[in-house]
Amino acid sequence: MADDVAASPDESLTAPLLEPAASPRDGPSVEVRLYRRGAGPVAVFRSALVGPRRDRLQVRAIQAEHGLRALFAFKPESSLRGLRIRSGPAAAAGCSAVPFRDGAVIALDGEPKGSWTKPAAVIVAGVLVPAVMVAVAVKGVPEPLRSSRVVNAVFPPWILASAVIIYARVRTRPRAAAP
């Protein structure tokens, strides 16, 4: 369903990139130009309009197909996001709350789903490093490590303390919004 088409930045949303629907019985549809965090378009495809009046976009299907967490209205000329396009009530089954006109060309900006591996690795490292430091402080350094030149040369106590402080600061620091 997704046809990748490269578009130049000077193209407007008034000129469709895809050919019109082959037959009227295909039903109403819109041309979607999908951007990812303002870059792209990463995909240009035709999406059928569904719902009782056949004027709603399938938001959840687009999110699932392209691995997105959220969809936003987007203005490519100024690279500005608009309002978030949300699903309607539960009875709408993942359709947009806002109606769309048949044959319209719309630009959507998507927020990718986050990876669970990076936060999990940071949490594990953040728990293990202080646990090892506490174990060493309470029980002392084991004899095999005490005689090791590598541990004594690479990890003086002030470096380990600095690492814990920096880790705590980075975890609690507010992050800048994505451009």
C-alpha positions as CSV (number, residue, x, y, z in Angstrom):
1,M,0.0,0.0,0.0
2,A,2.9,2.3,0.6
3,D,4.6,3.6,-2.6
4,D,7.8,5.5,-1.8
5,V,8.1,8.6,-4.0
6,A,10.8,11.2,-3.6
7,A,9.4,14.7,-3.5
8,S,11.4,17.9,-3.8
9,P,11.0,20.5,-1.0
10,D,9.4,23.1,-3.3
11,E,6.4,20.9,-4.1
12,S,3.2,22.1,-2.6
13,L,0.4,20.1,-1.1
14,T,-2.0,21.2,-3.8
15,A,-0.4,19.0,-6.5
16,P,-0.8,15.3,-5.8
17,L,2.3,13.1,-6.4
18,L,0.3,9.9,-7.0
19,E,-2.0,9.1,-9.8
20,P,-5.8,9.5,-9.1
21,A,-7.7,6.5,-7.9
22,A,-8.3,4.0,-10.8
23,S,-12.0,3.7,-10.4
24,P,-14.7,5.4,-8.4
25,R,-15.7,2.1,-6.8
26,D,-12.4,2.0,-5.0
27,G,-14.0,4.5,-2.6
28,P,-12.8,7.8,-1.3
29,S,-9.2,8.2,-0.4
30,V,-6.6,10.8,0.4
31,E,-2.9,11.1,-0.5
32,V,-0.7,11.0,2.5
33,R,2.8,12.4,2.6
34,L,4.4,10.9,5.7
35,Y,7.3,12.7,7.4
36,R,9.3,11.4,10.3
37,R,10.3,14.1,12.8
38,G,10.1,16.6,10.0
39,A,12.4,14.8,7.6
40,G,11.2,13.3,4.4
41,P,8.7,12.6,3.0
42,V,9.6,9.0,4.0
43,A,6.5,7.6,2.3
44,V,3.8,8.8,-0.1
45,F,0.8,6.6,-0.2
46,R,-3.0,6.6,-0.8
47,S,-5.1,5.8,2.3
48,A,-8.8,4.9,2.1
49,L,-11.3,6.9,4.0
50,V,-13.5,4.9,6.3
51,G,-16.3,5.4,8.8
52,P,-20.0,5.8,8.4
53,R,-19.6,8.8,6.1
54,R,-16.4,7.5,4.5
55,D,-14.5,10.7,5.6
56,R,-12.2,9.4,8.4
57,L,-8.5,8.5,8.2
58,Q,-7.3,5.2,9.6
59,V,-4.9,6.6,12.2
60,R,-4.1,3.4,14.1
61,A,-3.4,1.5,10.8
62,I,-1.0,4.1,9.6
63,Q,0.8,4.2,13.0
64,A,1.1,0.4,13.1
65,E,2.3,0.1,9.5
66,H,5.0,2.7,9.8
67,G,6.0,2.1,13.4
68,L,4.8,5.4,14.8
69,R,3.8,6.4,18.3
70,A,1.9,9.6,17.3
71,L,0.8,11.4,14.2
72,F,0.6,15.2,13.8
73,A,-0.6,17.5,11.1
74,F,2.4,19.0,9.3
75,K,3.3,21.9,7.2
76,P,6.4,21.0,5.1
77,E,7.1,24.5,3.9
78,S,7.8,25.8,7.4
79,S,8.7,22.4,9.1
80,L,6.1,23.1,11.8
81,R,3.9,20.5,13.5
82,G,0.3,21.1,14.0
83,L,-2.2,19.5,16.2
84,R,-2.0,15.8,17.0
85,I,-4.3,13.6,14.9
86,R,-6.0,11.4,17.4
87,S,-8.3,8.4,17.1
88,G,-12.0,9.1,17.6
89,P,-14.1,7.4,20.2
90,A,-13.8,3.6,20.8
91,A,-16.7,2.9,18.4
92,A,-14.6,4.5,15.6
93,A,-12.1,1.7,15.7
94,G,-8.9,3.7,15.2
95,C,-10.3,6.3,12.8
96,S,-9.5,10.0,13.0
97,A,-11.7,12.3,15.0
98,V,-11.4,14.9,12.2
99,P,-13.0,14.3,8.8
100,F,-11.0,14.5,5.6
101,R,-12.2,15.4,2.0
102,D,-11.9,12.8,-0.8
103,G,-8.9,13.4,-3.0
104,A,-7.2,15.7,-0.5
105,V,-3.4,15.7,-0.1
106,I,-2.3,15.8,3.5
107,A,1.1,15.9,5.2
108,L,1.6,14.0,8.4
109,D,4.6,14.1,10.8
110,G,5.1,10.9,12.8
111,E,6.9,10.4,16.1
112,P,8.7,7.0,16.0
113,K,8.2,4.4,18.7
114,G,11.0,4.5,21.2
115,S,13.4,1.5,21.7
116,W,13.3,-0.4,25.0
117,T,16.9,-1.6,24.8
118,K,18.5,1.8,25.5
119,P,16.5,2.7,28.6
120,A,16.7,-0.8,29.9
121,A,20.5,-0.9,29.5
122,V,20.8,2.5,31.3
123,I,18.7,1.4,34.2
124,V,20.6,-1.9,34.6
125,A,24.0,0.0,34.5
126,G,22.6,2.6,36.9
127,V,21.7,-0.2,39.4
128,L,24.8,-2.3,39.0
129,V,27.5,0.3,39.3
130,P,26.2,1.7,42.7
131,A,25.6,-1.9,43.9
132,V,29.2,-2.9,43.1
133,M,30.5,0.3,44.7
134,V,28.4,-0.4,47.9
135,A,29.6,-4.0,48.0
136,V,33.2,-2.9,47.7
137,A,32.7,-0.2,50.4
138,V,31.0,-2.6,52.9
139,K,33.1,-5.7,52.4
140,G,36.3,-4.2,51.1
141,V,38.1,-5.0,47.9
142,P,38.6,-8.7,47.3
143,E,42.2,-9.9,47.3
144,P,42.3,-10.8,43.6
145,L,41.1,-7.3,42.6
146,R,43.4,-5.6,45.1
147,S,46.5,-7.2,43.4
148,S,45.2,-6.3,39.9
149,R,46.9,-3.4,38.4
150,V,44.0,-2.8,36.0
151,V,41.4,-2.1,38.6
152,N,43.6,0.1,40.7
153,A,44.9,2.1,37.7
154,V,41.7,2.6,35.8
155,F,39.1,3.1,38.6
156,P,40.3,5.3,41.4
157,P,37.4,6.1,43.9
158,W,37.0,9.7,42.8
159,I,36.4,8.6,39.2
160,L,33.7,6.2,40.3
161,A,32.1,8.8,42.4
162,S,32.1,11.3,39.5
163,A,30.5,8.7,37.2
164,V,27.6,8.1,39.6
165,I,27.1,11.9,40.0
166,I,27.2,12.4,36.2
167,Y,24.8,9.5,35.7
168,A,22.3,10.9,38.2
169,R,22.5,14.4,36.5
170,V,21.9,13.0,33.0
171,R,18.9,10.9,34.1
172,T,17.1,13.8,35.7
173,R,18.0,16.5,33.1
174,P,15.1,17.8,31.0
175,R,15.5,16.9,27.4
176,A,15.2,19.4,24.5
177,A,12.3,18.9,22.1
178,A,13.1,17.2,18.8
179,P,13.6,19.6,16.0
